Amino acid sequence: MSLRLGDTAPNFEQQSSEGEINFYEFLGDDWAILFSHPADYTPVCTTELGYTAKLKDEFKKRGVKAIALSVDDVESHQGWIKDINETQNTTVNFPIIADKDRKVSELYGFIHPNASETTTVRSLVIIDPNKKVRLIITYPASTGRNFNEILRVVDSLQLTDHHKVATPANWQQGEDVVIV
C-alpha cells in the first residue's frame, strides 16, 4: 500500500551520517522534510543537499527538521558530506540516512520500479508534528527540487492549520489569502 496524504508517517530506526536514528525521536514535536536522492556524489543531489544546509535558519524559524536518505552506506555519506561542504560552500547540518536494506525507502515509496528497482528516486515528504504526511512530491532524476517552493508549502500548511484560509496560486508569506 502506498503512502498518501493524511497517513501517519511510518516510524523507523536506521543508521545515518549522525549515528542511529529513531525517526519519531528525531522529529520530536517538529515538522520534518524527509527527502530521498538517487545516489551520493551526483551533481544534482550535491546541489540539493548543499542548498538544504544553507536553509538551516529558514527551517529553524518554521520548526522544521531536514533529513535526507539514499541507499548508499554511512561511509559514502560521510565522504560525500565533505565534498558537499567544499563544493557548495556550506556545512551539512542534518542527517543522511543510510538505507542499504531499502527498508525506509520501501515504507515511504521512494523506490520506483519504472525508474530503478534498487535506487531511490528524488522524492520529498513533509510531515507535521502529529506525524501526518502533508505533502508528497516526486521529481525525475534529471530535475532538482525547488526548495523555495518547499518553504512556501510549509508556510501555507502552517498558516492553514491555524486559520480557516486557503492560499492561492503562487502565494507567498504575507500575501492575501482566501477565506474558507
N, C-alpha and C positions, 0 to 999 in steps of 0.2 A: 504494500500500500504506500502511495506516495504522500509526502508531507504537503499539507495545504495550509492556507491562511487560517488562523484561528486555532490550529492544532497546538498542543503542548509540545514545545521543543524537547526532543529526547535528551536525557542526561547521558553522559559518558565519562569514562576515565581513559586517558590516553597520554602517552609521552609527548613532550613538546620541547621546544628550544629552551624553555624555562623550567624543565622538570615535569613531573607527572601533574596532569590537570584533571580535576573533577569539575566538569563544566558548570554545574549548578553552584558549587562553592566559588568558582572563579567569578561567576555572574553576580552573586550576592543579590542585592536589590537594584541592580543597574540594568540598563538597556545593553544589548550586545549586537555587534555586527560580526557574524561568523562568515568568512569567505574562503572559498577554495581557489586554488590556482593549479594549472596543469603540471608545472614542474619547476623546481628550483633552477636558478641560473638562466632563466629565459628572459629576454629583453622586456617584454610587456609586463610580465609578473614583477620584475625588478622595479619598474616604474610605479606599479600599483602599490607595492609594499612600501616603497620609499615615500610615496605621497601620503599613504595612510599614517606613517610615522610623523610626517610634517603636520598632520591634522590633530595631533595629540591634544592641544589646547581646545580646539573646537569640539572634539569628542568629550573632553572632560567637562566643559561647561554644560553639555547636554546630558551628562551622566551616562555616557556610552563607553563600553569597553570593546576594543577591536581584538579579534583573534583569527588568525589565518590557518589554513590547512592544505596539505598536499600529501601524496603517498610516499614522498621522499623521507629518508630517515633523519634522525636528530643531528647526526654529524654533518650531513649535507646542509640542513637548515643553518647550523651554526657557522659553517664556512660561507654560505650564501649571505648571511646577515652581514658579515664583514664586507662583502662585495657591495651589498645594497648601501651600507653606511658610506662607503667610499664613493661610489658612483652617483649616488643620489644626494650626497651632501646632507645626511641626516643620521639619526640614531634610531634603529628599530627598537620600539618601546612596547611591544606586545608579543605574546607567544605565537609560535608557529607550530601547529600540531603535526606530529609525525604519524601519519595514518597508514603505516606499511601494510597492515592487515585489512585495510579498507573498511573497517568496522563503522567508523563515523561517517565516511563517505556514503556508505550504503544506507545508514539511518537517515541521512539528510538528502539523499537523491543526487549526490554530487558526481556519481558515475553515470554517464550516458552512453549506452552501447553504440548509438549512432555516431558518437564522436570517438570513443575509445572504451574498451572493456576493462582497462586496467588503470587509467589515469583520470583524475578529476577534471571536470570542465570548470569554466570560470563562473561560478555561482556565488550568490551572496544572500544571506538570510538576516533580516532584522528581527530581534527577539526582545520583547518588552519585559519589564520587571516581574510580571506574573508568569514568565516563561512561555508566553504565547508567541507564535510565529505571526509577524505582522507584515512582512514583505519577503518575497522570493523573486530573485532576478537571476537569469542565466544568460550569459553572453557567449558568443562564439569565441574560440581561442584567439582569433585574429584581432579582436576588439577589446581594448582596455576599458575598464569601468570608469564612469564619471562620478567621482566621489563628491563633487559638489551637489550632484543630484541626490546622492545618498543622504547627505546632510539635510537637504531640502525635505526629503521624505521623513526623516527623523523629526524635523521641526514641525511638519504637518501632523504626524502621528501624535506627537506630544501635545500640540495645540488642540487637536480634535478630541483627544482623550479627556480634556478638562473643560471644553466649551462645546456647545451644540452648534458647531460650524463645520463647513467643508472648505477645502482650498481649491480654487480654480486652476486651470491650466497655467503653467509657468509661474505659479505663485511663489513668492519669496517672503521670508520672515518680515513682518511689519506691514505687508500689503493687505489690501481689502480681502475679506473672506466672504463666504456665502453663509447666511444664517439658515439653519435647518430645523 
